[in-house]
Amino acid sequence: MFLKECKAVNHHTHWIGGPDWLAEVLSPDDKSRKKLDFYAKVGVCEILLIDRDPWAIELYQPQAEEMVLVGESSLERPDHLQSEVLPLTFCVVAGVGRPVVEVQHATDARKWHV
């Protein structure tokens, strides 16, 4: 997600610089965690990794030129992860048939399950 005040430059065919916020859904043998250094170098402000086996989410933010894990949420430990980029929190909760990621707006408490 590129916000209005994003540091990245839109060249209308490509962007130079990283997005303010991104989410990646992990798959078997996924290499997303190995890309964290790259994301830090291009200026990504926040990353949410979503793992479905087992269900868990991880929130990363840049610190000292590297992406650092700042929080985790799972069914066993359903912590609410507060984004510093978006007015949202994220948490893994039980759903119908499978767990879901609960997204809650920080100012008006609206909730979505994805």
PDB file as gemmi writes it, atoms N, CA and C in Angstrom:
CRYST1    1.000    1.000    1.000  90.00  90.00  90.00 P 1                      
ATOM      1  N   MET A   1       0.839  -1.147   0.000  1.00  0.00           N  
ATOM      2  CA  MET A   1       0.000   0.000   0.000  1.00  0.00           C  
ATOM      3  C   MET A   1       0.903   1.234   0.000  1.00  0.00           C  
ATOM      4  N   PHE A   2       0.659   2.116  -0.931  1.00  0.00           N  
ATOM      5  CA  PHE A   2       1.390   3.373  -1.015  1.00  0.00           C  
ATOM      6  C   PHE A   2       0.462   4.487  -0.558  1.00  0.00           C  
ATOM      7  N   LEU A   3       0.794   5.142   0.547  1.00  0.00           N  
ATOM      8  CA  LEU A   3      -0.019   6.243   1.050  1.00  0.00           C  
ATOM      9  C   LEU A   3       0.323   7.535   0.313  1.00  0.00           C  
ATOM     10  N   LYS A   4      -0.541   8.538   0.436  1.00  0.00           N  
ATOM     11  CA  LYS A   4      -0.318   9.816  -0.253  1.00  0.00           C  
ATOM     12  C   LYS A   4       1.055  10.403   0.030  1.00  0.00           C  
ATOM     13  N   GLU A   5       1.462  10.385   1.276  1.00  0.00           N  
ATOM     14  CA  GLU A   5       2.729  10.992   1.692  1.00  0.00           C  
ATOM     15  C   GLU A   5       3.911  10.017   1.606  1.00  0.00           C  
ATOM     16  N   CYS A   6       3.761   8.977   0.803  1.00  0.00           N  
ATOM     17  CA  CYS A   6       4.783   7.944   0.656  1.00  0.00           C  
ATOM     18  C   CYS A   6       6.096   8.526   0.127  1.00  0.00           C  
ATOM     19  N   LYS A   7       7.217   7.975   0.617  1.00  0.00           N  
ATOM     20  CA  LYS A   7       8.541   8.388   0.142  1.00  0.00           C  
ATOM     21  C   LYS A   7       8.857   7.818  -1.241  1.00  0.00           C  
ATOM     22  N   ALA A   8       8.222   6.720  -1.609  1.00  0.00           N  
ATOM     23  CA  ALA A   8       8.462   6.108  -2.911  1.00  0.00           C  
ATOM     24  C   ALA A   8       7.930   7.020  -4.020  1.00  0.00           C  
ATOM     25  N   VAL A   9       8.531   6.890  -5.192  1.00  0.00           N  
ATOM     26  CA  VAL A   9       8.152   7.731  -6.326  1.00  0.00           C  
ATOM     27  C   VAL A   9       7.419   6.885  -7.360  1.00  0.00           C  
ATOM     28  N   ASN A  10       6.227   7.354  -7.742  1.00  0.00           N  
ATOM     29  CA  ASN A  10       5.410   6.673  -8.733  1.00  0.00           C  
ATOM     30  C   ASN A  10       5.778   7.178 -10.124  1.00  0.00           C  
ATOM     31  N   HIS A  11       6.318   6.284 -10.961  1.00  0.00           N  
ATOM     32  CA  HIS A  11       6.667   6.632 -12.333  1.00  0.00           C  
ATOM     33  C   HIS A  11       5.589   6.161 -13.317  1.00  0.00           C  
ATOM     34  N   HIS A  12       4.433   5.776 -12.797  1.00  0.00           N  
ATOM     35  CA  HIS A  12       3.246   5.342 -13.547  1.00  0.00           C  
ATOM     36  C   HIS A  12       3.428   4.034 -14.299  1.00  0.00           C  
ATOM     37  N   THR A  13       4.626   3.548 -14.434  1.00  0.00           N  
ATOM     38  CA  THR A  13       4.869   2.198 -14.947  1.00  0.00           C  
ATOM     39  C   THR A  13       5.550   1.342 -13.894  1.00  0.00           C  
ATOM     40  N   HIS A  14       6.103   1.991 -12.881  1.00  0.00           N  
ATOM     41  CA  HIS A  14       6.782   1.308 -11.783  1.00  0.00           C  
ATOM     42  C   HIS A  14       7.006   2.320 -10.651  1.00  0.00           C  
ATOM     43  N   TRP A  15       7.340   1.791  -9.506  1.00  0.00           N  
ATOM     44  CA  TRP A  15       7.643   2.610  -8.332  1.00  0.00           C  
ATOM     45  C   TRP A  15       9.136   2.502  -8.034  1.00  0.00           C  
ATOM     46  N   ILE A  16       9.722   3.584  -7.569  1.00  0.00           N  
ATOM     47  CA  ILE A  16      11.082   3.565  -7.050  1.00  0.00           C  
ATOM     48  C   ILE A  16      10.952   3.764  -5.543  1.00  0.00           C  
ATOM     49  N   GLY A  17      11.298   2.737  -4.793  1.00  0.00           N  
ATOM     50  CA  GLY A  17      11.124   2.756  -3.341  1.00  0.00           C  
ATOM     51  C   GLY A  17      10.035   1.787  -2.928  1.00  0.00           C  
ATOM     52  N   GLY A  18      10.036   1.461  -1.659  1.00  0.00           N  
ATOM     53  CA  GLY A  18       9.091   0.473  -1.151  1.00  0.00           C  
ATOM     54  C   GLY A  18       7.775   1.072  -0.715  1.00  0.00           C  
ATOM     55  N   PRO A  19       6.761   0.229  -0.605  1.00  0.00           N  
ATOM     56  CA  PRO A  19       5.456   0.694  -0.128  1.00  0.00           C  
ATOM     57  C   PRO A  19       5.489   1.018   1.361  1.00  0.00           C  
ATOM     58  N   ASP A  20       4.500   1.770   1.798  1.00  0.00           N  
ATOM     59  CA  ASP A  20       4.383   2.075   3.219  1.00  0.00           C  
ATOM     60  C   ASP A  20       4.004   0.823   4.008  1.00  0.00           C  
ATOM     61  N   TRP A  21       3.142  -0.007   3.439  1.00  0.00           N  
ATOM     62  CA  TRP A  21       2.640  -1.185   4.142  1.00  0.00           C  
ATOM     63  C   TRP A  21       2.460  -2.301   3.138  1.00  0.00           C  
ATOM     64  N   LEU A  22       2.808  -3.516   3.549  1.00  0.00           N  
ATOM     65  CA  LEU A  22       2.523  -4.664   2.690  1.00  0.00           C  
ATOM     66  C   LEU A  22       2.213  -5.885   3.521  1.00  0.00           C  
ATOM     67  N   ALA A  23       1.448  -6.789   2.909  1.00  0.00           N  
ATOM     68  CA  ALA A  23       1.118  -8.077   3.525  1.00  0.00           C  
ATOM     69  C   ALA A  23       1.531  -9.171   2.564  1.00  0.00           C  
ATOM     70  N   GLU A  24       2.058 -10.246   3.111  1.00  0.00           N  
ATOM     71  CA  GLU A  24       2.405 -11.423   2.322  1.00  0.00           C  
ATOM     72  C   GLU A  24       1.784 -12.644   2.988  1.00  0.00           C  
ATOM     73  N   VAL A  25       1.132 -13.473   2.174  1.00  0.00           N  
ATOM     74  CA  VAL A  25       0.597 -14.738   2.648  1.00  0.00           C  
ATOM     75  C   VAL A  25       1.652 -15.794   2.348  1.00  0.00           C  
ATOM     76  N   LEU A  26       2.110 -16.464   3.396  1.00  0.00           N  
ATOM     77  CA  LEU A  26       3.170 -17.463   3.242  1.00  0.00           C  
ATOM     78  C   LEU A  26       2.614 -18.748   2.640  1.00  0.00           C  
ATOM     79  N   SER A  27       3.442 -19.422   1.867  1.00  0.00           N  
ATOM     80  CA  SER A  27       3.086 -20.708   1.292  1.00  0.00           C  
ATOM     81  C   SER A  27       4.185 -21.707   1.671  1.00  0.00           C  
ATOM     82  N   PRO A  28       3.945 -23.007   1.439  1.00  0.00           N  
ATOM     83  CA  PRO A  28       4.994 -23.980   1.769  1.00  0.00           C  
ATOM     84  C   PRO A  28       6.309 -23.617   1.073  1.00  0.00           C  
ATOM     85  N   ASP A  29       7.410 -23.759   1.783  1.00  0.00           N  
ATOM     86  CA  ASP A  29       8.746 -23.430   1.283  1.00  0.00           C  
ATOM     87  C   ASP A  29       8.885 -21.966   0.894  1.00  0.00           C  
ATOM     88  N   ASP A  30       8.102 -21.106   1.524  1.00  0.00           N  
ATOM     89  CA  ASP A  30       8.105 -19.676   1.221  1.00  0.00           C  
ATOM     90  C   ASP A  30       9.424 -19.031   1.650  1.00  0.00           C  
ATOM     91  N   LYS A  31       9.818 -17.999   0.936  1.00  0.00           N  
ATOM     92  CA  LYS A  31      11.078 -17.304   1.218  1.00  0.00           C  
ATOM     93  C   LYS A  31      10.848 -15.864   1.679  1.00  0.00           C  
ATOM     94  N   SER A  32       9.641 -15.542   2.129  1.00  0.00           N  
ATOM     95  CA  SER A  32       9.321 -14.169   2.519  1.00  0.00           C  
ATOM     96  C   SER A  32      10.241 -13.629   3.605  1.00  0.00           C  
ATOM     97  N   ARG A  33      10.566 -14.429   4.588  1.00  0.00           N  
ATOM     98  CA  ARG A  33      11.432 -13.938   5.666  1.00  0.00           C  
ATOM     99  C   ARG A  33      12.836 -13.615   5.150  1.00  0.00           C  
ATOM    100  N   LYS A  34      13.254 -14.289   4.087  1.00  0.00           N  
ATOM    101  CA  LYS A  34      14.568 -14.010   3.499  1.00  0.00           C  
ATOM    102  C   LYS A  34      14.574 -12.688   2.736  1.00  0.00           C  
ATOM    103  N   LYS A  35      13.394 -12.150   2.420  1.00  0.00           N  
ATOM    104  CA  LYS A  35      13.293 -10.870   1.709  1.00  0.00           C  
ATOM    105  C   LYS A  35      13.256  -9.672   2.659  1.00  0.00           C  
ATOM    106  N   LEU A  36      13.273  -9.902   3.955  1.00  0.00           N  
ATOM    107  CA  LEU A  36      13.133  -8.799   4.909  1.00  0.00           C  
ATOM    108  C   LEU A  36      14.246  -7.760   4.761  1.00  0.00           C  
ATOM    109  N   ASP A  37      15.481  -8.200   4.531  1.00  0.00           N  
ATOM    110  CA  ASP A  37      16.581  -7.244   4.331  1.00  0.00           C  
ATOM    111  C   ASP A  37      16.343  -6.377   3.098  1.00  0.00           C  
ATOM    112  N   PHE A  38      15.875  -6.996   2.018  1.00  0.00           N  
ATOM    113  CA  PHE A  38      15.550  -6.239   0.804  1.00  0.00           C  
ATOM    114  C   PHE A  38      14.471  -5.206   1.098  1.00  0.00           C  
ATOM    115  N   TYR A  39      13.409  -5.613   1.784  1.00  0.00           N  
ATOM    116  CA  TYR A  39      12.319  -4.685   2.108  1.00  0.00           C  
ATOM    117  C   TYR A  39      12.833  -3.498   2.931  1.00  0.00           C  
ATOM    118  N   ALA A  40      13.720  -3.757   3.854  1.00  0.00           N  
ATOM    119  CA  ALA A  40      14.292  -2.664   4.653  1.00  0.00           C  
ATOM    120  C   ALA A  40      15.081  -1.706   3.758  1.00  0.00           C  
ATOM    121  N   LYS A  41      15.853  -2.243   2.826  1.00  0.00           N  
ATOM    122  CA  LYS A  41      16.683  -1.419   1.948  1.00  0.00           C  
ATOM    123  C   LYS A  41      15.862  -0.526   1.022  1.00  0.00           C  
ATOM    124  N   VAL A  42      14.702  -1.003   0.570  1.00  0.00           N  
ATOM    125  CA  VAL A  42      13.883  -0.196  -0.338  1.00  0.00           C  
ATOM    126  C   VAL A  42      12.915   0.723   0.405  1.00  0.00           C  
ATOM    127  N   GLY A  43      12.899   0.649   1.737  1.00  0.00           N  
ATOM    128  CA  GLY A  43      12.122   1.605   2.519  1.00  0.00           C  
ATOM    129  C   GLY A  43      10.707   1.214   2.887  1.00  0.00           C  
ATOM    130  N   VAL A  44      10.407  -0.087   2.912  1.00  0.00           N  
ATOM    131  CA  VAL A  44       9.085  -0.522   3.366  1.00  0.00           C  
ATOM    132  C   VAL A  44       8.926  -0.122   4.835  1.00  0.00           C  
ATOM    133  N   CYS A  45       7.777   0.437   5.173  1.00  0.00           N  
ATOM    134  CA  CYS A  45       7.557   0.917   6.547  1.00  0.00           C  
ATOM    135  C   CYS A  45       6.969  -0.141   7.477  1.00  0.00           C  
ATOM    136  N   GLU A  46       6.260  -1.127   6.916  1.00  0.00           N  
ATOM    137  CA  GLU A  46       5.670  -2.155   7.777  1.00  0.00           C  
ATOM    138  C   GLU A  46       5.261  -3.350   6.929  1.00  0.00           C  
ATOM    139  N   ILE A  47       5.454  -4.548   7.495  1.00  0.00           N  
ATOM    140  CA  ILE A  47       5.124  -5.795   6.795  1.00  0.00           C  
ATOM    141  C   ILE A  47       4.313  -6.689   7.726  1.00  0.00           C  
ATOM    142  N   LEU A  48       3.225  -7.238   7.196  1.00  0.00           N  
ATOM    143  CA  LEU A  48       2.434  -8.236   7.917  1.00  0.00           C  
ATOM    144  C   LEU A  48       2.576  -9.551   7.164  1.00  0.00           C  
ATOM    145  N   LEU A  49       3.183 -10.558   7.813  1.00  0.00           N  
ATOM    146  CA  LEU A  49       3.287 -11.895   7.233  1.00  0.00           C  
ATOM    147  C   LEU A  49       2.152 -12.743   7.796  1.00  0.00           C  
ATOM    148  N   ILE A  50       1.452 -13.427   6.902  1.00  0.00           N  
ATOM    149  CA  ILE A  50       0.305 -14.250   7.290  1.00  0.00           C  
ATOM    150  C   ILE A  50       0.647 -15.698   6.976  1.00  0.00           C  
ATOM    151  N   ASP A  51       0.721 -16.520   8.006  1.00  0.00           N  
ATOM    152  CA  ASP A  51       1.028 -17.940   7.853  1.00  0.00           C  
ATOM    153  C   ASP A  51      -0.250 -18.728   8.098  1.00  0.00           C  
ATOM    154  N   ARG A  52      -0.525 -19.692   7.239  1.00  0.00           N  
ATOM    155  CA  ARG A  52      -1.746 -20.487   7.379  1.00  0.00           C  
ATOM    156  C   ARG A  52      -1.485 -21.908   7.842  1.00  0.00           C  
ATOM    157  N   ASP A  53      -0.227 -22.227   8.178  1.00  0.00           N  
ATOM    158  CA  ASP A  53       0.073 -23.584   8.640  1.00  0.00           C  
ATOM    159  C   ASP A  53       1.266 -23.570   9.582  1.00  0.00           C  
ATOM    160  N   PRO A  54       1.063 -23.366  10.858  1.00  0.00           N  
ATOM    161  CA  PRO A  54      -0.198 -23.090  11.543  1.00  0.00           C  
ATOM    162  C   PRO A  54      -0.574 -21.614  11.405  1.00  0.00           C  
ATOM    163  N   TRP A  55      -1.823 -21.298  11.678  1.00  0.00           N  
ATOM    164  CA  TRP A  55      -2.307 -19.924  11.545  1.00  0.00           C  
ATOM    165  C   TRP A  55      -1.596 -19.001  12.530  1.00  0.00           C  
ATOM    166  N   ALA A  56      -0.959 -17.995  11.978  1.00  0.00           N  
ATOM    167  CA  ALA A  56      -0.259 -16.995  12.796  1.00  0.00           C  
ATOM    168  C   ALA A  56       0.041 -15.793  11.908  1.00  0.00           C  
ATOM    169  N   ILE A  57       0.213 -14.638  12.532  1.00  0.00           N  
ATOM    170  CA  ILE A  57       0.655 -13.454  11.813  1.00  0.00           C  
ATOM    171  C   ILE A  57       1.843 -12.856  12.546  1.00  0.00           C  
ATOM    172  N   GLU A  58       2.696 -12.190  11.778  1.00  0.00           N  
ATOM    173  CA  GLU A  58       3.882 -11.534  12.327  1.00  0.00           C  
ATOM    174  C   GLU A  58       3.928 -10.123  11.767  1.00  0.00           C  
ATOM    175  N   LEU A  59       4.220  -9.142  12.627  1.00  0.00           N  
ATOM    176  CA  LEU A  59       4.321  -7.748  12.206  1.00  0.00           C  
ATOM    177  C   LEU A  59       5.777  -7.306  12.317  1.00  0.00           C  
ATOM    178  N   TYR A  60       6.301  -6.770  11.212  1.00  0.00           N  
ATOM    179  CA  TYR A  60       7.690  -6.303  11.148  1.00  0.00           C  
ATOM    180  C   TYR A  60       7.714  -4.810  10.870  1.00  0.00           C  
ATOM    181  N   GLN A  61       8.656  -4.121  11.509  1.00  0.00           N  
ATOM    182  CA  GLN A  61       8.871  -2.689  11.294  1.00  0.00           C  
ATOM    183  C   GLN A  61      10.369  -2.435  11.201  1.00  0.00           C  
ATOM    184  N   PRO A  62      10.760  -1.380  10.465  1.00  0.00           N  
ATOM    185  CA  PRO A  62      12.192  -1.112  10.326  1.00  0.00           C  
ATOM    186  C   PRO A  62      12.792  -0.521  11.604  1.00  0.00           C  
ATOM    187  N   GLN A  63      13.958  -1.005  11.945  1.00  0.00           N  
ATOM    188  CA  GLN A  63      14.744  -0.463  13.057  1.00  0.00           C  
ATOM    189  C   GLN A  63      16.209  -0.642  12.681  1.00  0.00           C  
ATOM    190  N   ALA A  64      16.962   0.439  12.703  1.00  0.00           N  
ATOM    191  CA  ALA A  64      18.396   0.399  12.388  1.00  0.00           C  
ATOM    192  C   ALA A  64      18.661  -0.309  11.058  1.00  0.00           C  
ATOM    193  N   GLU A  65      17.916   0.071  10.037  1.00  0.00           N  
ATOM    194  CA  GLU A  65      18.113  -0.430   8.669  1.00  0.00           C  
ATOM    195  C   GLU A  65      17.851  -1.917   8.487  1.00  0.00           C  
ATOM    196  N   GLU A  66      17.023  -2.504   9.352  1.00  0.00           N  
ATOM    197  CA  GLU A  66      16.586  -3.882   9.156  1.00  0.00           C  
ATOM    198  C   GLU A  66      15.152  -4.017   9.640  1.00  0.00           C  
ATOM    199  N   MET A  67      14.449  -5.010   9.115  1.00  0.00           N  
ATOM    200  CA  MET A  67      13.078  -5.266   9.538  1.00  0.00           C  
ATOM    201  C   MET A  67      13.126  -6.152  10.781  1.00  0.00           C  
ATOM    202  N   VAL A  68      12.443  -5.695  11.825  1.00  0.00           N  
ATOM    203  CA  VAL A  68      12.471  -6.375  13.115  1.00  0.00           C  
ATOM    204  C   VAL A  68      11.057  -6.837  13.468  1.00  0.00           C  
ATOM    205  N   LEU A  69      10.955  -8.064  13.957  1.00  0.00           N  
ATOM    206  CA  LEU A  69       9.679  -8.599  14.414  1.00  0.00           C  
ATOM    207  C   LEU A  69       9.239  -7.820  15.654  1.00  0.00           C  
ATOM    208  N   VAL A  70       8.069  -7.165  15.577  1.00  0.00           N  
ATOM    209  CA  VAL A  70       7.585  -6.384  16.718  1.00  0.00           C  
ATOM    210  C   VAL A  70       6.380  -7.021  17.396  1.00  0.00           C  
ATOM    211  N   GLY A  71       5.796  -8.064  16.764  1.00  0.00           N  
ATOM    212  CA  GLY A  71       4.675  -8.736  17.398  1.00  0.00           C  
ATOM    213  C   GLY A  71       4.210  -9.938  16.606  1.00  0.00           C  
ATOM    214  N   GLU A  72       3.597 -10.882  17.327  1.00  0.00           N  
ATOM    215  CA  GLU A  72       3.045 -12.093  16.735  1.00  0.00           C  
ATOM    216  C   GLU A  72       1.666 -12.345  17.324  1.00  0.00           C  
ATOM    217  N   SER A  73       0.798 -12.968  16.537  1.00  0.00           N  
ATOM    218  CA  SER A  73      -0.529 -13.341  16.999  1.00  0.00           C  
ATOM    219  C   SER A  73      -0.870 -14.707  16.428  1.00  0.00           C  
ATOM    220  N   SER A  74      -1.456 -15.572  17.268  1.00  0.00           N  
ATOM    221  CA  SER A  74      -1.869 -16.909  16.846  1.00  0.00           C  
ATOM    222  C   SER A  74      -3.097 -17.294  17.670  1.00  0.00           C  
ATOM    223  N   LEU A  75      -3.700 -18.430  17.363  1.00  0.00           N  
ATOM    224  CA  LEU A  75      -4.852 -18.877  18.159  1.00  0.00           C  
ATOM    225  C   LEU A  75      -4.461 -19.105  19.611  1.00  0.00           C  
ATOM    226  N   GLU A  76      -3.245 -19.629  19.825  1.00  0.00           N  
ATOM    227  CA  GLU A  76      -2.781 -19.889  21.179  1.00  0.00           C  
ATOM    228  C   GLU A  76      -2.442 -18.591  21.918  1.00  0.00           C  
ATOM    229  N   ARG A  77      -2.058 -17.587  21.177  1.00  0.00           N  
ATOM    230  CA  ARG A  77      -1.679 -16.290  21.766  1.00  0.00           C  
ATOM    231  C   ARG A  77      -2.229 -15.175  20.865  1.00  0.00           C  
ATOM    232  N   PRO A  78      -3.525 -14.868  21.013  1.00  0.00           N  
ATOM    233  CA  PRO A  78      -4.193 -13.918  20.114  1.00  0.00           C  
ATOM    234  C   PRO A  78      -3.926 -12.447  20.467  1.00  0.00           C  
ATOM    235  N   ASP A  79      -2.660 -12.052  20.395  1.00  0.00           N  
ATOM    236  CA  ASP A  79      -2.304 -10.659  20.670  1.00  0.00           C  
ATOM    237  C   ASP A  79      -2.773  -9.763  19.531  1.00  0.00           C  
ATOM    238  N   HIS A  80      -3.185  -8.550  19.883  1.00  0.00           N  
ATOM    239  CA  HIS A  80      -3.571  -7.542  18.895  1.00  0.00           C  
ATOM    240  C   HIS A  80      -2.319  -6.770  18.504  1.00  0.00           C  
ATOM    241  N   LEU A  81      -2.002  -6.788  17.203  1.00  0.00           N  
ATOM    242  CA  LEU A  81      -0.813  -6.120  16.697  1.00  0.00           C  
ATOM    243  C   LEU A  81      -1.211  -4.763  16.141  1.00  0.00           C  
ATOM    244  N   GLN A  82      -0.670  -3.701  16.697  1.00  0.00           N  
ATOM    245  CA  GLN A  82      -1.002  -2.336  16.299  1.00  0.00           C  
ATOM    246  C   GLN A  82      -0.082  -1.858  15.190  1.00  0.00           C  
ATOM    247  N   SER A  83      -0.664  -1.510  14.063  1.00  0.00           N  
ATOM    248  CA  SER A  83       0.111  -0.941  12.973  1.00  0.00           C  
ATOM    249  C   SER A  83       0.536   0.475  13.341  1.00  0.00           C  
ATOM    250  N   GLU A  84       1.757   0.841  12.961  1.00  0.00           N  
ATOM    251  CA  GLU A  84       2.203   2.223  13.115  1.00  0.00           C  
ATOM    252  C   GLU A  84       1.961   3.011  11.834  1.00  0.00           C  
ATOM    253  N   VAL A  85       1.581   2.317  10.768  1.00  0.00           N  
ATOM    254  CA  VAL A  85       1.376   2.947   9.463  1.00  0.00           C  
ATOM    255  C   VAL A  85      -0.105   3.191   9.191  1.00  0.00           C  
ATOM    256  N   LEU A  86      -0.939   2.241   9.547  1.00  0.00           N  
ATOM    257  CA  LEU A  86      -2.382   2.312   9.305  1.00  0.00           C  
ATOM    258  C   LEU A  86      -3.120   2.364  10.640  1.00  0.00           C  
ATOM    259  N   PRO A  87      -4.305   2.943  10.675  1.00  0.00           N  
ATOM    260  CA  PRO A  87      -5.068   2.981  11.928  1.00  0.00           C  
ATOM    261  C   PRO A  87      -5.795   1.658  12.173  1.00  0.00           C  
ATOM    262  N   LEU A  88      -5.025   0.557  12.198  1.00  0.00           N  
ATOM    263  CA  LEU A  88      -5.592  -0.777  12.297  1.00  0.00           C  
ATOM    264  C   LEU A  88      -4.810  -1.636  13.280  1.00  0.00           C  
ATOM    265  N   THR A  89      -5.519  -2.622  13.857  1.00  0.00           N  
ATOM    266  CA  THR A  89      -4.870  -3.687  14.602  1.00  0.00           C  
ATOM    267  C   THR A  89      -5.209  -5.001  13.904  1.00  0.00           C  
ATOM    268  N   PHE A  90      -4.346  -6.006  14.114  1.00  0.00           N  
ATOM    269  CA  PHE A  90      -4.510  -7.314  13.487  1.00  0.00           C  
ATOM    270  C   PHE A  90      -4.384  -8.392  14.549  1.00  0.00           C  
ATOM    271  N   CYS A  91      -5.232  -9.430  14.453  1.00  0.00           N  
ATOM    272  CA  CYS A  91      -5.219 -10.506  15.440  1.00  0.00           C  
ATOM    273  C   CYS A  91      -5.764 -11.774  14.790  1.00  0.00           C  
ATOM    274  N   VAL A  92      -5.187 -12.931  15.113  1.00  0.00           N  
ATOM    275  CA  VAL A  92      -5.720 -14.215  14.652  1.00  0.00           C  
ATOM    276  C   VAL A  92      -6.792 -14.658  15.641  1.00  0.00           C  
ATOM    277  N   VAL A  93      -7.973 -14.999  15.108  1.00  0.00           N  
ATOM    278  CA  VAL A  93      -9.089 -15.470  15.941  1.00  0.00           C  
ATOM    279  C   VAL A  93      -9.720 -16.691  15.284  1.00  0.00           C  
ATOM    280  N   ALA A  94     -10.480 -17.458  16.062  1.00  0.00           N  
ATOM    281  CA  ALA A  94     -11.191 -18.613  15.526  1.00  0.00           C  
ATOM    282  C   ALA A  94     -12.276 -18.134  14.575  1.00  0.00           C  
ATOM    283  N   GLY A  95     -12.437 -18.856  13.481  1.00  0.00           N  
ATOM    284  CA  GLY A  95     -13.485 -18.552  12.517  1.00  0.00           C  
ATOM    285  C   GLY A  95     -14.306 -19.803  12.249  1.00  0.00           C  
ATOM    286  N   VAL A  96     -15.240 -19.702  11.332  1.00  0.00           N  
ATOM    287  CA  VAL A  96     -16.056 -20.845  10.957  1.00  0.00           C  
ATOM    288  C   VAL A  96     -15.252 -21.706   9.983  1.00  0.00           C  
ATOM    289  N   GLY A  97     -14.857 -22.882  10.412  1.00  0.00           N  
ATOM    290  CA  GLY A  97     -14.110 -23.794   9.563  1.00  0.00           C  
ATOM    291  C   GLY A  97     -12.602 -23.605   9.609  1.00  0.00           C  
ATOM    292  N   ARG A  98     -12.137 -22.392   9.872  1.00  0.00           N  
ATOM    293  CA  ARG A  98     -10.703 -22.113   9.937  1.00  0.00           C  
ATOM    294  C   ARG A  98     -10.504 -20.799  10.667  1.00  0.00           C  
ATOM    295  N   PRO A  99      -9.301 -20.579  11.189  1.00  0.00           N  
ATOM    296  CA  PRO A  99      -9.013 -19.288  11.816  1.00  0.00           C  
ATOM    297  C   PRO A  99      -9.059 -18.175  10.765  1.00  0.00           C  
ATOM    298  N   VAL A 100      -9.204 -16.938  11.250  1.00  0.00           N  
ATOM    299  CA  VAL A 100      -9.213 -15.765  10.383  1.00  0.00           C  
ATOM    300  C   VAL A 100      -8.356 -14.684  11.014  1.00  0.00           C  
ATOM    301  N   VAL A 101      -7.976 -13.718  10.201  1.00  0.00           N  
ATOM    302  CA  VAL A 101      -7.299 -12.537  10.718  1.00  0.00           C  
ATOM    303  C   VAL A 101      -8.364 -11.479  10.949  1.00  0.00           C  
ATOM    304  N   GLU A 102      -8.469 -11.034  12.188  1.00  0.00           N  
ATOM    305  CA  GLU A 102      -9.404  -9.968  12.528  1.00  0.00           C  
ATOM    306  C   GLU A 102      -8.682  -8.637  12.384  1.00  0.00           C  
ATOM    307  N   VAL A 103      -9.248  -7.760  11.592  1.00  0.00           N  
ATOM    308  CA  VAL A 103      -8.707  -6.421  11.389  1.00  0.00           C  
ATOM    309  C   VAL A 103      -9.670  -5.460  12.064  1.00  0.00           C  
ATOM    310  N   GLN A 104      -9.147  -4.614  12.954  1.00  0.00           N  
ATOM    311  CA  GLN A 104     -10.006  -3.675  13.680  1.00  0.00           C  
ATOM    312  C   GLN A 104      -9.495  -2.259  13.481  1.00  0.00           C  
ATOM    313  N   HIS A 105     -10.428  -1.364  13.172  1.00  0.00           N  
ATOM    314  CA  HIS A 105     -10.073   0.048  13.024  1.00  0.00           C  
ATOM    315  C   HIS A 105      -9.785   0.619  14.405  1.00  0.00           C  
ATOM    316  N   ALA A 106      -8.713   1.376  14.517  1.00  0.00           N  
ATOM    317  CA  ALA A 106      -8.249   1.859  15.820  1.00  0.00           C  
ATOM    318  C   ALA A 106      -9.131   2.950  16.417  1.00  0.00           C  
ATOM    319  N   THR A 107      -9.848   3.711  15.589  1.00  0.00           N  
ATOM    320  CA  THR A 107     -10.604   4.840  16.150  1.00  0.00           C  
ATOM    321  C   THR A 107     -12.093   4.572  16.324  1.00  0.00           C  
ATOM    322  N   ASP A 108     -12.684   3.710  15.513  1.00  0.00           N  
ATOM    323  CA  ASP A 108     -14.136   3.520  15.650  1.00  0.00           C  
ATOM    324  C   ASP A 108     -14.548   2.068  15.901  1.00  0.00           C  
ATOM    325  N   ALA A 109     -13.585   1.175  16.079  1.00  0.00           N  
ATOM    326  CA  ALA A 109     -13.806  -0.224  16.465  1.00  0.00           C  
ATOM    327  C   ALA A 109     -14.492  -1.067  15.393  1.00  0.00           C  
ATOM    328  N   ARG A 110     -14.601  -0.593  14.138  1.00  0.00           N  
ATOM    329  CA  ARG A 110     -15.119  -1.468  13.080  1.00  0.00           C  
ATOM    330  C   ARG A 110     -14.193  -2.678  12.965  1.00  0.00           C  
ATOM    331  N   LYS A 111     -14.770  -3.842  12.633  1.00  0.00           N  
ATOM    332  CA  LYS A 111     -13.990  -5.064  12.515  1.00  0.00           C  
ATOM    333  C   LYS A 111     -14.319  -5.771  11.209  1.00  0.00           C  
ATOM    334  N   TRP A 112     -13.284  -6.409  10.657  1.00  0.00           N  
ATOM    335  CA  TRP A 112     -13.417  -7.231   9.474  1.00  0.00           C  
ATOM    336  C   TRP A 112     -12.685  -8.539   9.730  1.00  0.00           C  
ATOM    337  N   HIS A 113     -13.208  -9.641   9.205  1.00  0.00           N  
ATOM    338  CA  HIS A 113     -12.526 -10.937   9.293  1.00  0.00           C  
ATOM    339  C   HIS A 113     -12.102 -11.338   7.901  1.00  0.00           C  
ATOM    340  N   VAL A 114     -10.808 -11.578   7.730  1.00  0.00           N  
ATOM    341  CA  VAL A 114     -10.278 -11.947   6.420  1.00  0.00           C  
ATOM    342  C   VAL A 114      -9.488 -13.232   6.507  1.00  0.00           C  
TER     343      VAL A 114                                                      
END                                                                             
